[in-house]
Amino acid sequence: LVKTLGIRPELAKADLVSAAVRIGGGSDDTIYYDFDLALAPKTCSKGSEILAGTCPYDEVVLLSAGVSGGKVQTLVVTANFDQWKKNGPAIRQLRDSFNVQE
């Protein structure tokens, strides 16, 4: 999947938080595959734990892929933990607005 979508190799090890399929609106009948991924830190100190043994993610990655005209088009939106905490719904809305036009 990483190679097919042309995304960063380290995302192959990211946690899959959610996945969904949506169909474009209006005259756009393209099928979109949306993924919410999260990259955990390599190490986690006791002071940065949210719960015992649980660290905040370093990075949240929202990915959308649509196939149109035989080509895969992707949108990748990244946010660090603080950006996601403050603007998560707006960032998700940005990703959800992605559409492919031929």
C-alpha distances in whole Angstrom, upper triangle without the diagonal:
4,5,5,6,8,9,11,10,12,10,8,12,12,14,13,16,16,14,15,16,18,20,22,25,28,28,24,23,19,17,15,12,13,12,14,13,16,17,20,22,23,26,28,32,34,35,32,31,31,32,33,30,27,26,25,22,22,19,18,15,15,12,12,11,13,14,17,19,17,15,12,13,12,14,14,17,18,21,23,25,28,26,24,27,30,27,25,26,26,23,21,23,22,19,20,22,19,20,19,23,23
4,6,5,6,5,7,6,9,7,6,10,11,14,13,16,16,15,17,18,20,22,23,27,30,29,25,25,21,19,16,14,14,12,14,12,15,15,18,20,20,24,26,30,32,33,30,29,29,31,32,28,26,25,24,20,19,17,16,13,14,11,13,12,15,16,19,21,18,15,12,13,11,13,12,15,16,19,20,23,26,24,23,26,28,26,24,25,25,22,21,23,22,18,20,22,19,20,20,23,24
4,6,5,7,9,8,11,11,10,13,15,17,17,20,20,18,20,20,22,24,24,28,31,30,26,25,21,20,18,16,17,15,18,16,18,18,21,23,23,27,29,33,36,36,33,33,33,34,35,32,30,28,27,23,23,20,19,16,17,14,15,13,15,15,18,19,17,14,12,13,12,14,14,17,18,22,23,26,29,27,26,29,31,29,27,28,28,24,24,26,24,20,22,24,21,21,20,23,23
4,6,8,11,11,14,13,12,16,16,18,17,20,19,17,18,17,19,20,21,25,27,26,23,22,18,16,15,13,15,14,17,17,19,20,23,25,26,29,32,35,38,38,35,35,34,36,37,34,31,30,29,25,24,22,20,17,16,13,13,10,12,12,15,16,13,11,8,10,10,13,14,17,19,22,25,27,30,28,26,30,31,29,27,28,27,24,23,24,23,19,21,22,19,19,17,20,20
4,6,9,10,13,11,11,15,15,17,16,18,17,15,16,16,17,19,19,23,25,25,21,20,16,15,13,11,12,12,14,14,17,18,21,24,24,28,30,33,36,36,33,32,32,34,35,32,30,28,26,23,22,19,17,14,13,10,10,8,10,11,14,16,13,10,7,8,7,9,10,14,15,19,22,24,27,24,23,27,28,25,23,24,24,20,19,21,19,16,17,19,15,16,15,18,18
4,7,9,12,11,11,15,15,18,17,20,20,18,19,19,21,22,22,25,28,27,23,23,19,18,16,15,15,14,16,15,17,17,21,23,23,27,29,33,35,36,32,32,32,34,35,33,30,28,26,22,21,18,17,14,14,11,12,11,13,14,16,18,16,12,10,10,8,10,10,14,15,19,21,24,26,24,23,27,28,26,24,25,25,21,21,22,20,17,19,20,17,18,17,19,20
4,6,9,7,9,12,12,15,15,17,17,16,18,19,20,22,22,26,28,28,24,24,21,19,16,14,14,12,14,12,14,14,17,19,20,24,25,29,32,32,28,29,29,31,32,29,26,24,22,19,17,15,14,11,11,9,11,11,14,16,18,20,19,15,12,11,9,10,8,11,12,15,17,20,23,21,20,24,25,23,21,23,22,18,18,21,18,15,18,20,17,18,18,21,22
4,6,6,8,10,11,14,15,17,18,18,20,22,23,25,26,29,32,32,28,28,24,23,20,17,16,14,14,12,13,12,15,16,17,20,23,26,29,29,26,26,27,29,30,27,24,22,21,17,15,13,13,11,13,11,14,14,18,19,22,24,22,19,16,15,12,12,10,12,12,15,16,18,21,20,19,23,25,23,21,24,23,19,20,22,20,18,21,22,19,21,21,24,26
4,5,6,8,10,13,15,18,19,19,21,23,25,27,28,31,34,34,30,30,26,24,21,19,18,15,16,13,13,12,15,16,16,19,22,25,28,29,26,26,27,29,29,26,24,22,21,17,16,14,15,13,15,14,16,16,20,21,24,26,24,21,18,17,15,16,13,15,14,17,18,20,23,22,22,25,27,26,24,26,26,22,22,25,23,20,23,25,22,24,24,27,28
4,5,6,7,11,13,16,18,18,21,23,26,28,29,32,35,36,32,31,28,26,22,19,18,15,14,11,11,8,11,12,12,16,18,22,25,25,22,22,23,25,25,22,20,18,17,14,13,11,13,11,14,14,17,18,21,23,26,29,27,23,20,20,17,17,14,15,13,15,15,17,21,20,19,22,25,24,22,24,25,21,21,24,23,20,23,25,23,25,26,29,31
4,5,5,8,10,12,14,14,17,19,22,25,25,29,32,32,29,28,24,22,19,16,14,11,11,8,8,7,11,13,14,17,19,23,25,26,22,22,23,24,25,22,19,18,17,13,12,10,10,8,11,10,14,15,18,20,24,26,24,21,18,17,14,14,11,12,11,14,14,16,19,19,17,20,23,21,19,21,22,18,18,21,20,17,20,22,20,22,23,26,28
4,6,9,10,13,15,15,18,20,22,25,26,30,33,33,29,28,25,22,19,16,15,12,13,10,11,10,12,15,15,18,20,24,27,28,24,24,24,25,26,22,20,19,19,15,15,14,13,12,13,13,15,16,19,21,24,26,24,21,18,18,16,16,14,16,15,17,18,19,23,22,20,23,26,25,22,24,25,21,20,24,23,20,22,24,22,24,24,28,29
4,7,9,12,15,15,19,21,24,27,29,32,35,36,32,31,28,25,22,19,17,14,13,9,9,8,9,12,11,15,17,21,23,24,21,20,21,22,22,19,17,16,16,13,13,12,13,12,15,15,18,19,22,24,27,30,28,25,22,22,19,19,16,17,15,17,17,18,21,21,20,22,25,24,22,24,25,22,21,25,24,21,23,26,24,27,27,31,32
4,6,9,12,13,17,19,22,25,27,30,33,34,30,29,26,23,20,17,15,11,10,6,5,5,7,10,12,15,16,20,22,23,19,18,19,20,21,18,15,14,13,10,11,9,9,9,11,12,15,17,21,23,27,29,27,25,21,21,17,17,14,14,13,14,14,14,18,18,16,18,21,21,18,20,22,18,18,21,21,18,20,23,22,24,26,29,31
4,6,9,11,15,18,21,24,26,29,33,34,30,29,26,23,20,16,14,10,8,6,5,6,8,11,13,15,16,20,21,22,19,17,17,17,18,16,13,13,12,10,12,11,10,10,12,13,16,18,21,24,27,30,29,26,23,22,19,18,15,16,14,15,15,14,18,18,16,17,21,20,17,19,21,18,17,20,21,18,20,23,22,25,26,30,32
4,6,7,11,14,17,21,23,26,29,30,27,26,23,20,17,13,11,7,6,5,7,9,11,15,17,19,19,23,24,25,22,20,19,20,21,19,16,16,15,12,14,12,10,10,10,11,13,15,18,21,25,28,26,24,20,20,17,17,14,15,14,15,16,16,19,19,16,18,21,20,16,18,20,17,15,18,19,16,17,21,20,22,24,28,30
4,7,11,14,17,20,22,25,28,30,27,26,23,20,17,14,11,8,5,6,7,10,12,16,18,20,19,23,23,24,20,19,17,18,20,18,15,15,13,11,14,12,9,10,10,12,14,16,19,22,26,29,28,26,22,21,18,17,15,15,14,14,15,14,17,17,14,15,18,17,13,15,17,15,13,16,18,15,16,19,19,22,24,28,30
4,7,11,13,17,19,21,25,27,24,22,20,17,14,11,8,6,5,7,10,13,15,19,22,24,23,26,27,28,24,22,20,21,23,22,18,18,17,15,17,15,12,11,10,11,12,14,17,20,23,27,26,24,20,20,17,16,15,15,15,16,18,17,20,19,15,17,19,18,14,14,17,15,12,15,16,13,13,17,17,19,22,25,28
4,7,10,14,16,19,23,24,21,19,17,13,11,7,6,4,6,9,12,16,18,22,24,26,26,30,31,31,27,26,24,25,27,25,22,22,20,18,20,17,14,12,10,9,10,11,14,16,20,23,22,21,17,17,15,15,14,15,16,18,20,20,22,21,18,20,22,20,16,16,18,16,12,15,16,13,12,16,15,17,19,23,25
4,7,10,13,15,19,20,17,16,14,11,8,6,5,7,9,12,16,19,22,25,28,30,30,33,34,34,31,29,27,28,30,28,25,25,23,21,23,20,16,14,11,11,9,11,12,15,18,21,21,20,17,16,15,15,15,16,18,20,22,22,24,23,19,21,23,20,17,16,18,16,12,14,15,12,11,14,14,15,17,20,23
4,7,10,13,16,17,14,12,10,7,6,5,6,9,12,15,19,22,25,28,30,33,33,36,38,38,34,33,31,31,34,32,29,29,27,24,26,23,19,17,13,12,9,10,10,12,15,18,18,17,15,15,14,15,16,17,20,22,25,25,27,25,22,24,26,23,20,18,19,18,14,15,16,13,11,13,13,13,15,18,20
4,7,9,13,14,11,10,8,6,5,7,8,11,14,17,21,24,27,30,33,35,35,39,40,39,36,35,32,33,36,35,31,31,28,26,27,24,20,18,14,13,10,10,10,12,14,18,18,17,15,15,14,14,16,17,20,22,26,26,28,25,23,25,26,22,19,18,18,17,14,13,15,12,9,11,11,11,13,16,18
4,6,10,10,8,6,6,5,6,9,11,14,17,21,24,27,30,34,36,39,39,42,43,43,39,38,36,37,40,38,35,34,32,29,30,27,23,21,17,15,12,11,9,11,12,15,16,16,15,14,15,16,18,20,23,25,28,29,31,28,25,28,28,25,22,20,20,19,16,15,16,14,11,11,11,10,11,13,15
4,7,8,5,5,5,6,7,11,12,16,18,22,25,28,31,35,37,40,40,43,44,44,40,39,37,39,41,40,36,35,33,30,31,27,24,21,17,15,12,12,9,11,11,14,16,16,15,13,14,14,17,19,22,24,28,29,30,27,25,28,28,24,22,20,19,18,16,14,14,13,10,9,9,7,9,10,13
4,6,5,7,9,10,11,14,15,19,21,24,28,31,34,37,40,42,42,45,46,45,42,41,39,40,43,42,38,38,35,32,33,29,26,24,20,18,15,15,13,15,14,17,19,19,18,17,17,17,20,21,24,26,30,31,32,28,26,29,28,25,23,20,19,19,17,15,15,14,11,10,11,9,11,12,15
4,5,8,10,13,14,18,19,22,25,28,31,34,38,41,43,46,46,49,50,49,45,45,42,44,47,46,42,41,38,36,36,33,29,27,23,22,18,18,15,16,15,17,20,20,20,19,20,20,23,24,27,29,33,34,35,31,30,32,31,28,26,23,22,22,20,18,18,18,15,13,13,11,12,12,14
4,6,9,12,14,18,20,23,26,29,33,35,39,42,44,47,47,50,52,51,47,47,44,46,49,48,44,43,40,38,38,34,31,28,24,22,19,18,15,15,13,15,18,18,19,18,19,20,24,25,29,31,35,36,37,34,32,34,34,30,29,26,25,25,23,20,20,19,17,15,14,11,11,10,11
4,6,9,11,14,16,20,23,26,29,32,35,38,41,44,44,47,48,48,44,44,42,43,46,44,41,40,37,34,35,31,28,25,21,19,15,14,11,11,10,12,15,15,15,14,16,17,20,22,25,28,32,33,34,31,29,32,31,28,26,24,23,22,20,18,17,16,14,12,11,8,8,8,10
4,6,9,13,15,19,22,25,29,32,35,38,40,43,44,47,48,48,44,43,41,43,45,44,40,39,37,34,35,31,28,25,21,19,15,14,10,10,9,12,14,15,14,14,16,18,21,23,26,29,32,34,35,32,30,33,33,29,27,25,24,23,21,19,19,17,15,14,13,10,10,10,12
4,6,10,13,16,19,22,26,28,32,35,37,40,41,44,46,45,42,41,39,40,43,41,38,37,34,31,32,28,25,22,18,16,12,10,6,7,6,10,11,11,11,11,13,14,18,20,23,26,30,31,33,30,28,31,31,27,25,23,23,21,19,18,17,15,13,13,11,8,7,9,10
4,7,10,13,17,19,23,26,29,33,35,38,38,41,43,43,39,38,36,38,40,38,35,34,32,29,30,26,23,20,17,14,10,8,6,7,9,12,12,12,11,11,12,14,17,19,22,25,28,29,31,28,26,29,30,26,24,22,22,20,18,17,17,14,12,13,11,9,10,12,14
4,6,10,13,16,20,22,26,29,31,34,35,38,39,39,36,35,33,34,37,35,31,31,28,25,26,22,19,16,13,10,6,5,4,7,10,13,13,12,10,10,9,11,13,15,18,21,24,26,27,25,22,25,26,23,20,19,19,17,14,14,14,11,9,11,9,8,9,13,15
4,7,10,13,17,19,23,26,28,31,31,35,36,36,33,32,30,31,33,31,28,28,25,22,23,20,17,14,11,8,6,5,6,9,12,16,15,14,11,11,9,11,12,14,17,19,22,23,26,23,21,24,25,22,19,18,19,16,14,15,15,11,10,13,11,11,12,16,18
4,7,10,13,17,20,23,25,28,28,32,33,33,29,28,27,28,30,28,25,24,22,19,20,17,13,11,7,6,4,7,9,12,15,19,18,16,13,12,10,9,10,11,14,16,19,20,22,20,17,20,21,18,15,15,15,13,10,12,12,8,8,11,10,12,14,17,20
4,6,10,13,16,20,22,24,25,28,30,30,26,25,24,25,27,25,22,21,19,16,17,14,11,8,6,5,6,9,12,15,18,22,21,18,15,14,11,11,10,11,12,14,16,17,20,18,15,18,20,17,14,15,16,13,10,13,13,10,10,14,13,15,17,20,23
4,7,10,13,17,19,22,22,25,26,26,22,21,20,21,24,22,18,17,15,12,14,11,7,6,5,6,9,12,15,18,22,25,24,22,18,17,13,12,10,10,10,11,13,14,16,15,12,14,17,15,11,12,14,11,9,12,13,10,11,15,14,17,19,23,26
4,7,10,13,16,18,19,22,24,24,20,19,18,20,22,20,16,15,13,10,11,8,6,5,6,8,11,14,17,20,23,27,25,23,19,18,14,13,10,10,9,11,12,12,16,15,12,15,17,16,13,15,16,13,12,15,15,13,15,18,17,20,21,25,28
4,6,10,13,15,15,18,20,20,17,16,15,17,19,16,13,12,10,6,8,6,4,6,9,11,14,17,21,24,27,30,29,26,22,21,17,16,13,12,9,10,10,10,13,13,11,13,16,15,13,15,17,14,13,17,17,15,17,20,20,23,25,28,31
4,7,9,12,13,16,18,19,15,15,15,17,18,16,13,11,9,6,6,5,6,8,11,13,17,19,23,26,29,32,30,27,24,23,19,17,14,13,10,11,10,10,14,14,12,15,18,17,15,18,20,16,17,20,20,18,20,23,22,25,27,31,33
4,6,8,9,13,15,16,12,12,13,14,15,12,10,7,7,5,6,7,9,11,15,17,21,23,27,29,33,36,34,31,27,26,23,21,18,17,14,13,11,10,14,15,14,15,18,19,17,20,22,19,19,23,23,21,23,26,26,29,31,34,37
4,5,7,10,13,14,11,11,13,15,15,12,10,8,8,6,5,8,11,14,17,20,23,26,29,32,35,38,37,34,30,29,25,23,20,18,15,14,11,11,14,16,15,16,19,20,19,23,24,21,22,25,25,24,26,29,28,32,33,37,39
4,7,10,14,15,13,13,16,17,16,13,12,10,11,10,9,12,15,17,20,22,26,28,31,34,37,40,38,35,31,30,27,26,22,21,18,17,15,14,18,19,19,20,23,24,23,26,27,24,25,29,28,27,29,32,31,34,35,39,41
4,7,10,12,10,11,14,15,14,11,11,9,11,11,10,14,17,19,23,25,29,31,35,37,40,43,41,38,35,34,30,29,25,24,20,19,16,15,18,20,20,20,23,25,24,27,29,26,27,31,30,29,32,34,34,37,38,42,44
4,7,8,7,7,10,12,11,8,8,6,9,10,10,14,17,20,23,26,29,32,35,38,41,44,43,40,36,35,31,30,26,24,21,19,16,14,16,19,19,18,22,24,22,26,28,26,26,30,30,29,31,34,34,37,39,43,45
4,5,6,7,11,12,11,9,10,8,11,13,13,17,19,23,26,29,32,35,39,42,45,48,46,43,40,38,35,33,29,27,23,21,18,16,17,21,21,20,23,25,24,28,30,28,29,32,32,32,34,37,37,40,42,46,48
4,6,6,9,10,8,8,9,9,12,14,15,19,21,25,28,31,34,37,41,44,47,50,49,46,42,41,37,35,31,29,26,23,20,17,19,22,22,20,23,26,25,28,31,29,30,33,34,33,35,38,38,42,44,48,50
4,6,9,10,10,11,11,9,11,14,15,18,21,24,27,30,34,37,41,44,47,50,49,46,42,40,37,34,31,28,25,22,18,15,16,20,20,18,21,24,24,27,29,27,29,32,32,32,34,37,38,41,44,47,50
4,6,9,10,10,9,6,7,10,11,15,17,21,23,27,30,33,37,40,43,46,45,42,38,37,33,30,27,24,21,18,15,12,13,17,16,15,18,20,20,23,25,24,25,28,29,28,31,33,34,37,40,43,46
4,5,6,6,5,4,7,10,12,15,17,21,23,26,30,33,36,40,43,46,45,42,38,37,33,31,27,25,22,19,16,13,15,18,17,15,19,21,20,23,25,24,25,28,29,28,30,33,34,37,40,43,46
4,7,8,6,6,6,10,13,15,16,20,22,25,28,32,35,38,41,45,44,41,37,36,32,30,26,24,21,18,16,12,13,17,15,13,16,19,18,21,23,22,22,26,27,27,28,31,32,36,38,42,45
4,6,5,7,9,13,16,18,19,22,24,27,30,33,37,40,43,46,45,43,39,38,34,32,29,27,24,21,19,16,17,20,18,16,20,22,20,23,26,25,25,28,30,29,30,33,34,38,40,44,47
4,6,8,11,14,17,20,21,24,26,29,32,35,39,42,45,48,47,44,41,40,36,34,31,29,26,24,21,18,20,23,21,20,23,25,24,26,29,28,28,31,33,32,33,36,37,40,43,46,49
4,7,10,12,15,18,19,22,25,27,30,33,37,39,43,46,44,42,38,37,34,32,29,27,24,22,20,17,20,22,21,20,23,25,23,26,29,27,27,31,32,30,32,35,35,39,41,45,47
4,7,9,12,15,15,19,21,24,27,30,33,36,40,43,42,39,35,34,31,29,25,24,21,19,17,14,16,19,17,16,20,21,19,22,25,23,23,27,28,27,28,31,32,35,37,41,44
4,6,9,12,13,17,19,22,26,29,32,35,38,42,40,38,34,32,29,27,23,21,18,16,13,11,13,16,15,14,17,19,18,21,23,21,22,25,26,25,27,30,30,34,36,39,42
4,6,9,10,14,16,20,23,26,30,33,36,39,38,35,32,30,26,24,20,18,15,13,10,7,10,12,11,10,14,16,14,17,19,18,18,22,22,22,24,27,27,30,33,36,39
4,5,7,10,13,16,20,23,26,30,33,36,35,32,28,26,23,21,17,15,12,10,8,6,10,11,10,11,14,15,13,17,18,16,16,20,20,19,21,24,24,28,30,33,36
4,7,10,14,16,20,23,27,30,32,35,34,31,28,26,22,20,16,14,10,9,6,6,9,11,10,12,14,15,14,18,19,16,17,21,20,19,22,24,24,28,29,33,35
4,6,10,13,16,19,23,26,29,32,31,28,24,22,18,16,12,10,7,6,4,6,9,9,8,11,13,13,12,15,16,13,14,17,17,16,19,21,20,24,26,29,32
4,7,10,13,17,20,23,26,29,29,26,22,20,16,14,10,8,6,5,6,7,10,9,7,10,12,12,9,12,13,10,11,14,14,12,15,18,17,21,23,26,29
4,6,10,13,17,20,23,26,25,22,18,16,12,10,7,6,5,7,9,11,13,12,10,13,15,13,11,13,14,10,10,13,12,10,13,15,15,18,20,23,26
4,7,10,14,17,20,23,23,20,16,14,10,8,6,5,6,9,12,13,15,13,11,14,15,13,10,11,12,8,7,10,10,7,9,12,11,14,16,20,23
4,7,10,14,16,20,19,16,12,11,7,6,5,6,9,12,15,17,19,16,14,18,19,16,14,15,14,11,10,12,11,7,9,12,10,12,14,18,20
4,7,10,13,17,16,14,10,8,6,5,7,9,12,15,18,20,22,19,17,20,21,18,16,16,15,12,10,12,10,7,8,10,7,9,11,14,17
4,7,10,13,12,10,7,6,4,7,9,12,15,18,21,23,25,23,21,24,25,22,19,19,19,16,14,15,14,10,11,12,9,9,9,13,15
4,6,10,10,8,6,5,6,9,12,15,18,21,25,27,29,26,24,27,28,24,22,21,21,18,16,16,15,12,12,12,9,8,7,10,12
4,7,6,5,5,6,9,12,15,18,21,25,28,30,32,29,27,31,31,28,26,25,24,22,20,20,19,16,15,15,12,10,8,10,10
4,5,5,7,8,11,14,17,20,24,27,30,33,34,31,30,33,33,30,28,27,26,24,22,21,20,17,17,16,13,10,7,8,7
4,5,8,10,14,17,20,23,27,30,33,36,38,34,33,37,37,33,31,30,29,27,26,25,23,21,20,19,16,13,10,9,7
4,7,10,13,17,20,23,26,30,33,35,37,35,33,36,37,34,32,31,30,28,26,26,24,21,21,21,18,15,12,12,10
4,6,10,13,16,20,23,27,30,32,34,31,30,34,34,31,29,29,28,25,24,24,22,19,19,19,15,13,10,11,10
4,7,10,13,17,19,23,26,29,31,28,27,30,31,28,26,26,25,22,20,21,19,16,16,17,13,12,9,12,12
4,7,10,14,17,20,24,26,28,25,24,28,28,25,23,23,22,19,18,18,16,13,14,14,10,9,7,10,11
4,7,10,13,17,20,22,24,22,20,24,25,21,20,20,19,16,15,16,13,10,12,12,9,9,9,12,14
4,7,10,13,17,20,21,18,17,21,21,18,16,17,15,12,12,13,10,7,10,10,7,9,10,13,16
4,7,10,13,16,18,15,14,18,19,16,14,16,14,11,11,13,10,8,11,12,10,13,14,17,19
4,7,11,13,15,12,11,15,15,12,11,13,11,8,9,11,8,7,11,12,11,14,16,19,22
4,7,10,12,9,9,13,13,12,11,13,12,9,10,13,11,10,14,15,14,18,20,23,26
4,7,8,6,6,9,10,9,9,12,11,8,10,13,12,12,15,17,17,20,23,26,29
4,6,5,6,9,10,10,10,14,14,11,14,17,16,16,19,21,21,24,26,29,32
4,6,5,6,9,10,10,13,14,12,14,17,17,17,20,22,22,26,29,32,35
4,5,5,6,8,9,13,14,12,15,17,17,18,21,22,23,27,30,33,36
4,6,5,6,7,11,10,9,12,14,14,15,18,19,20,24,26,29,32
4,5,5,4,8,9,8,9,12,13,13,15,17,19,22,25,28,32
4,6,6,9,11,10,12,14,15,16,18,20,22,25,28,31,35
4,6,9,9,10,12,14,14,16,18,19,21,25,28,31,34
4,6,5,6,9,10,11,13,14,16,18,21,24,27,31
4,6,5,6,9,10,11,12,14,16,20,23,26,30
4,5,5,6,9,10,10,12,15,18,22,25,28
4,5,5,6,9,10,11,13,17,20,23,26
4,5,5,6,9,10,12,15,18,21,25
4,5,5,6,9,10,14,17,20,24
4,5,5,6,9,12,16,19,22
4,5,5,7,11,14,17,20
4,5,6,9,12,16,19
4,5,8,12,15,18
4,6,10,13,16
4,7,10,13
4,7,10
4,7
4
